[in-house]
Amino acid sequence: MTQQLFSLAGKVALVTGASSGIGRHSANVLANAGAKVIACARRLDKLETLVSKIRSTGGTAEAVQLDITDNASIDSMFEMAHKSVGLVDILVNCAGIAKTGGFLELDDATWDQVFAVNLDGLRKLSQEVTSQLIKAKRPGVIINVASVAGMSAAPGWTVYATSKAAVIHLTKNMATELWRHNIRVNALCPGYFPTEMNQEFFASDEGKEYLKRLPPRRIGNLEELTGPLLLLASDASSYMTGVALPVDGGHAIRLV
Ligand SMILES: NC(=O)c1ccc[n+]([C@@H]2O[C@H](COP(=O)([O-])OP(=O)(O)OC[C@H]3O[C@@H](n4cnc5c(N)ncnc54)[C@H](OP(=O)(O)O)[C@@H]3O)[C@@H](O)[C@H]2O)c1
């Protein structure tokens, strides 16, 4: 009974950013829970490795190349996805990039690039998936991978943190409009997890010192995102929408 609550059997789940880190982990988790996974990112070789691994354990997955900043790439990704697995029931918007630097030094190109990936791409995919679900009168789930950086502020993080705050606010606005269509929208807000995005920093002495100042005193393990992700993806959260769920060992509530 409890296991059934978290089952994704019969669902199609599209995961962006599936070539590495949190997206790759999410694709594995969703496939393991029974979903047919469409794994998307620009690096097709990495997606194919992931898909082979999922298939080797009895799961179903397809690799589809996607540059989330390119409308033609988005269109062809949906065309391929629909042909191979059908309509998307669960969308995990995980593709993201991080850029650091002071507010005063911030240039247009950096701002535009971060917002193109972290916010605009997420918005476009969400619009397409929800329009199709509404047309087909089917329920759905959207999980936007934001960050605890979108819930607080820190020097040098302006563009990334602002893009993630926008993701959280977009999540809430989408949730208010889409509940009546039986589509739930929530944001998953990780603290620090070891991925390509931050591995250099956390391997450095500066990174290790930084971690000591955070309440959890350690970086998260990707496995610690499994439960929260499954909660938001499954009927276990059938009365939850518009939530920004931190998974951060208390990082977001720290005073200093
Ligand atoms: N790691 C953390 O501590 C942490 C904390 C909070 C939030 N997050 C968020 O979690 C998400 C995943 O990050 P991660 O830590 O797993 O980092 P990561 O390993 O660097 O993964 C980023 C993913 O985004 C994809 N991506 C980047 N630009 C893209 C584009 N133009 N089109 C399509 N895909 C694109 C990358 O794939 P390709 O390069 O193959 O396209 C990659 O799969 C991000 O939204 C990030 O902001 C991470």
PDBQT file of the ligand as one rigid body, heavy atoms in Angstrom, charges set to zero:
ROOT
HETATM    1  N1  LIG A 301      24.188  20.753  -7.162  1.00  0.00    +0.000 N 
HETATM    2  C1  LIG A 301      23.672  21.575  -6.291  1.00  0.00    +0.000 C 
HETATM    3  O1  LIG A 301      24.193  21.730  -5.186  1.00  0.00    +0.000 OA
HETATM    4  C2  LIG A 301      22.403  22.320  -6.614  1.00  0.00    +0.000 A 
HETATM    5  C3  LIG A 301      21.798  23.035  -5.588  1.00  0.00    +0.000 A 
HETATM    6  C4  LIG A 301      20.608  23.692  -5.835  1.00  0.00    +0.000 A 
HETATM    7  C5  LIG A 301      20.033  23.639  -7.076  1.00  0.00    +0.000 A 
HETATM    8  N2  LIG A 301      20.643  22.950  -8.071  1.00  0.00    +0.000 N 
HETATM    9  C6  LIG A 301      19.978  22.921  -9.373  1.00  0.00    +0.000 C 
HETATM   10  O2  LIG A 301      19.859  21.583  -9.804  1.00  0.00    +0.000 OA
HETATM   11  C7  LIG A 301      19.807  21.558 -11.225  1.00  0.00    +0.000 C 
HETATM   12  C8  LIG A 301      20.784  20.523 -11.730  1.00  0.00    +0.000 C 
HETATM   13  O3  LIG A 301      22.104  20.968 -11.448  1.00  0.00    +0.000 OA
HETATM   14  P1  LIG A 301      23.286  19.981 -11.065  1.00  0.00    +0.000 P 
HETATM   15  O4  LIG A 301      23.808  20.407  -9.772  1.00  0.00    +0.000 OA
HETATM   16  O5  LIG A 301      22.870  18.596 -11.289  1.00  0.00    +0.000 OA
HETATM   17  O6  LIG A 301      24.384  20.476 -12.121  1.00  0.00    +0.000 OA
HETATM   18  P2  LIG A 301      25.008  19.784 -13.399  1.00  0.00    +0.000 P 
HETATM   19  O7  LIG A 301      25.531  18.441 -13.078  1.00  0.00    +0.000 OA
HETATM   20  O8  LIG A 301      25.929  20.820 -13.960  1.00  0.00    +0.000 OA
HETATM   21  O9  LIG A 301      23.750  19.602 -14.358  1.00  0.00    +0.000 OA
HETATM   22  C9  LIG A 301      23.200  20.624 -15.122  1.00  0.00    +0.000 C 
HETATM   23  C10 LIG A 301      22.387  20.001 -16.221  1.00  0.00    +0.000 C 
HETATM   24  O10 LIG A 301      21.756  21.027 -16.990  1.00  0.00    +0.000 OA
HETATM   25  C11 LIG A 301      21.921  20.715 -18.359  1.00  0.00    +0.000 C 
HETATM   26  N3  LIG A 301      21.915  21.927 -19.170  1.00  0.00    +0.000 N 
HETATM   27  C12 LIG A 301      22.659  23.046 -19.021  1.00  0.00    +0.000 A 
HETATM   28  N4  LIG A 301      22.413  23.900 -20.005  1.00  0.00    +0.000 NA
HETATM   29  C13 LIG A 301      21.494  23.317 -20.819  1.00  0.00    +0.000 A 
HETATM   30  C14 LIG A 301      20.851  23.702 -22.013  1.00  0.00    +0.000 A 
HETATM   31  N5  LIG A 301      21.106  24.869 -22.621  1.00  0.00    +0.000 N 
HETATM   32  N6  LIG A 301      19.954  22.849 -22.559  1.00  0.00    +0.000 NA
HETATM   33  C15 LIG A 301      19.683  21.656 -21.985  1.00  0.00    +0.000 A 
HETATM   34  N7  LIG A 301      20.261  21.230 -20.847  1.00  0.00    +0.000 NA
HETATM   35  C16 LIG A 301      21.162  22.060 -20.282  1.00  0.00    +0.000 A 
HETATM   36  C17 LIG A 301      23.268  20.004 -18.441  1.00  0.00    +0.000 C 
HETATM   37  O11 LIG A 301      23.313  19.141 -19.568  1.00  0.00    +0.000 OA
HETATM   38  P3  LIG A 301      24.157  19.367 -20.901  1.00  0.00    +0.000 P 
HETATM   39  O12 LIG A 301      25.388  20.144 -20.536  1.00  0.00    +0.000 OA
HETATM   40  O13 LIG A 301      24.442  17.987 -21.383  1.00  0.00    +0.000 OA
HETATM   41  O14 LIG A 301      23.229  20.113 -21.807  1.00  0.00    +0.000 OA
HETATM   42  C18 LIG A 301      23.221  19.165 -17.173  1.00  0.00    +0.000 C 
HETATM   43  O15 LIG A 301      22.585  17.939 -17.395  1.00  0.00    +0.000 OA
HETATM   44  C19 LIG A 301      20.108  22.986 -11.692  1.00  0.00    +0.000 C 
HETATM   45  O16 LIG A 301      18.898  23.635 -12.025  1.00  0.00    +0.000 OA
HETATM   46  C20 LIG A 301      20.741  23.610 -10.482  1.00  0.00    +0.000 C 
HETATM   47  O17 LIG A 301      20.586  25.004 -10.462  1.00  0.00    +0.000 OA
HETATM   48  C21 LIG A 301      21.815  22.289  -7.875  1.00  0.00    +0.000 A 
ENDROOT
TORSDOF 0
